[in-house]
């Protein structure tokens, strides 16, 4: 299972079509699930076995699981909160004893350069990602692209950064290789940490599953790390 993050209009489905066409073999049976919140795209005609999925209240997903597929690609809602969707995908796959092999983020470099406040939104996407694809670099200064990468490389993010040119990546097989390189452990086996809120007063240390910082909520239900609303930076109605 592959999860594809990024903003609406960033060229994710064009890039995904190239990855599937050039990175998979003839014996593979890929299927693509596109968020119901995504508009139709010209690249959809190149995608195999396309169906739609819908985000439900309470971290749920309504979708048909393509059980006979060898590779399933879930295209996230590019106008939605990536943390909400990661949380829902995790719950949906957990109930089906399936897991995520790879998370890919497509960065719209023109959009990110014009809107510095979006760095926090992309930072969250990249936190969950194994591969970051830098798209729409035309007209963007090389220095900006380099500084964007360095912001994560300086913090030793293990994900790989690959440029996209004309909707294509240089090495599709490398991008699709199911090698975990993400900072987040949300799709891995849970790690147990000491419960710092345990106030029983005894000597026994209570343990609890580690919670991803982007999924953690305050007592009122809001996220501890709130992200910019991507819809504020995209054309079209805020729906």
C-alpha positions in Angstrom: 0.0 0.0 0.0 1.3 3.4 -1.0 0.0 6.7 0.3 0.5 9.8 -1.9 0.4 13.2 -0.1 0.6 16.7 -1.4 -1.5 19.7 -2.3 -4.2 19.7 -4.9 -2.9 20.8 -8.3 0.7 19.7 -7.5 0.7 17.1 -10.3 0.5 14.0 -8.1 -1.6 11.9 -10.5 0.6 12.7 -13.5 3.7 11.7 -11.5 1.9 8.6 -10.1 1.0 7.5 -13.7 4.6 7.7 -14.7 5.7 5.8 -11.6 3.3 3.0 -12.3 4.0 2.9 -16.1 7.8 2.9 -15.7 8.3 1.4 -12.2 6.1 -1.7 -12.2 6.4 -4.9 -14.2 3.9 -6.6 -16.5 2.9 -9.1 -13.9 2.0 -6.4 -11.3 -1.7 -5.5 -10.7 -1.9 -1.9 -9.5 -5.0 -0.1 -8.3 -5.5 3.5 -7.4 -7.9 5.0 -4.8 -8.4 8.8 -5.2 -10.0 10.9 -2.6 -13.6 11.9 -3.3 -12.6 15.5 -2.6 -10.2 15.5 -5.6 -11.4 17.0 -8.9 -11.0 14.9 -12.1 -7.6 15.2 -13.7 -6.5 14.5 -17.3 -3.9 12.0 -15.9 -6.7 9.8 -14.5 -7.1 8.1 -17.9 -3.5 6.7 -17.4 -4.2 5.3 -14.0 -5.3 1.7 -13.5 -8.4 0.6 -11.8 -9.4 3.9 -10.3 -11.9 4.1 -7.5 -12.8 6.8 -5.0 -12.4 6.8 -1.2 -14.1 9.1 1.3 -13.0 10.4 4.7 -15.6 9.8 7.4 -16.0 11.5 10.8 -14.0 10.0 13.6 -10.9 8.9 11.6 -12.7 6.6 9.3 -12.6 5.8 5.6 -15.2 4.5 3.2 -13.5 2.6 0.4 -13.5 -0.7 -1.3 -10.3 -2.6 -0.6 -8.9 -4.1 -3.9 -7.8 -7.4 -2.4 -6.3 -8.9 -5.6 -4.1 -5.9 -6.3 -0.3 -6.2 -5.9 0.2 -2.4 -5.4 -2.5 -0.1 -4.0 -2.0 3.6 -4.3 -4.1 6.0 -2.1 -4.1 9.6 -3.3 -4.9 11.8 -0.4 -7.2 14.8 -0.5 -5.0 17.7 -1.6 -7.3 20.2 0.2 -7.4 18.3 3.5 -5.3 18.0 6.6 -2.6 15.3 6.1 -2.6 14.3 9.8 -6.3 13.6 9.7 -5.9 11.5 6.6 -2.8 9.6 7.9 -4.8 8.8 11.1 -7.8 7.5 9.1 -5.7 5.4 6.6 -3.9 3.8 9.5 -7.2 2.8 11.2 -8.6 1.6 7.9 -5.6 -0.6 7.1 -5.4 -1.8 10.7 -8.8 -3.3 10.5 -7.8 -5.2 7.3 -4.4 -6.5 8.7 -2.7 -4.4 6.0 0.1 -1.8 6.2 1.7 1.0 4.3 4.8 0.1 2.4 5.7 3.7 1.4 4.5 7.3 1.8 5.3 9.7 -1.1 4.9 13.5 -0.9 4.8 15.6 -4.0 5.9 19.2 -3.3 4.5 21.9 -5.5 7.6 24.1 -5.4 5.9 27.1 -7.0 3.1 27.0 -4.4 5.5 26.6 -1.5 7.9 29.3 -2.7 5.0 31.9 -3.0 3.6 31.0 0.4 6.2 30.6 3.1 3.5 29.9 5.7 2.9 26.6 3.9 6.3 25.3 5.1 4.6 23.9 8.2 2.1 22.1 6.1 4.7 20.5 3.9 6.8 19.8 7.0 4.0 17.6 8.3 3.7 15.8 5.0 7.4 15.1 4.9 7.4 14.0 8.5 5.3 11.0 7.3 7.1 10.5 4.0 9.8 8.1 2.8 10.2 9.9 -0.6 9.7 13.6 -1.5 9.3 14.5 -5.1 10.0 18.1 -6.0 7.6 19.1 -8.8 6.7 22.4 -10.6 10.3 23.7 -10.2 10.0 25.8 -13.4 10.4 29.5 -12.5 11.6 28.7 -9.0 15.1 29.7 -8.1 17.6 26.8 -7.6 18.6 28.4 -4.3 15.1 28.1 -3.0 14.9 24.4 -3.9 18.3 23.8 -2.4 17.4 25.6 0.8 14.1 23.7 1.1 15.9 20.4 0.9 18.6 21.5 3.3 16.0 22.5 5.9 15.3 18.8 6.3 18.8 17.4 5.6 20.2 19.5 8.4 17.8 17.8 10.8 18.9 14.4 9.4 15.5 13.4 7.9 16.1 10.0 6.3 13.6 10.5 3.4 15.0 10.9 -0.1 14.4 13.9 -2.3 14.0 13.4 -6.0 13.4 16.1 -8.7 10.5 15.8 -11.1 10.8 17.1 -14.7 7.9 17.0 -17.1 5.9 14.8 -14.8 8.6 12.2 -14.7 11.2 11.1 -12.1 14.6 9.8 -13.1 14.4 6.4 -11.3 10.8 5.2 -10.8 12.0 1.8 -9.4 14.0 3.6 -6.7 11.0 5.7 -5.7 8.7 2.7 -5.5 11.1 0.5 -3.6 9.4 -0.2 -0.2 12.2 1.0 2.0 11.0 2.8 5.1 12.9 6.2 5.4 10.3 8.3 7.3 10.7 10.0 10.6 7.2 9.0 11.7 6.6 5.5 13.2 2.8 5.8 12.8 2.7 2.9 10.3 5.2 0.7 12.2 4.8 -1.6 15.1 4.1 0.7 18.2 6.9 1.6 20.4 6.2 1.8 24.2 7.3 4.8 26.2 7.0 5.8 29.9 3.7 7.6 30.7 4.8 11.0 32.0 1.3 11.8 33.1 1.1 8.8 35.4 0.5 10.2 38.9 -0.3 7.0 40.9 2.7 7.7 43.1 3.9 4.1 43.1 7.3 2.9 41.9 6.0 1.0 39.0 6.4 3.0 35.7 3.4 2.8 33.4 4.1 2.4 29.7 2.0 3.6 26.8 2.3 3.4 23.0 4.3 6.2 21.5 2.1 8.8 19.9 3.1 10.6 16.8 3.5 14.4 17.5 1.3 15.3 14.6 -1.5 13.0 15.7 -1.4 14.1 19.4 -4.5 15.9 20.6 -5.2 18.3 23.5 -7.9 17.5 26.1 -10.4 19.5 24.0 -9.8 17.4 20.9 -7.7 19.8 18.9 -4.3 18.8 17.6 -1.2 19.8 19.6 0.4 20.7 16.3 -2.1 22.6 14.3 -1.4 23.0 10.6 -2.2 25.8 8.1 -5.4 25.2 6.2 -4.1 24.4 2.7 -7.4 25.6 1.2 -6.4 29.2 2.1 -3.5 28.9 -0.4 -5.2 27.2 -3.3 -7.5 28.6 -6.0 -11.2 27.8 -5.9 -13.8 27.8 -3.2 -12.9 26.8 0.3 -15.1 23.7 0.6 
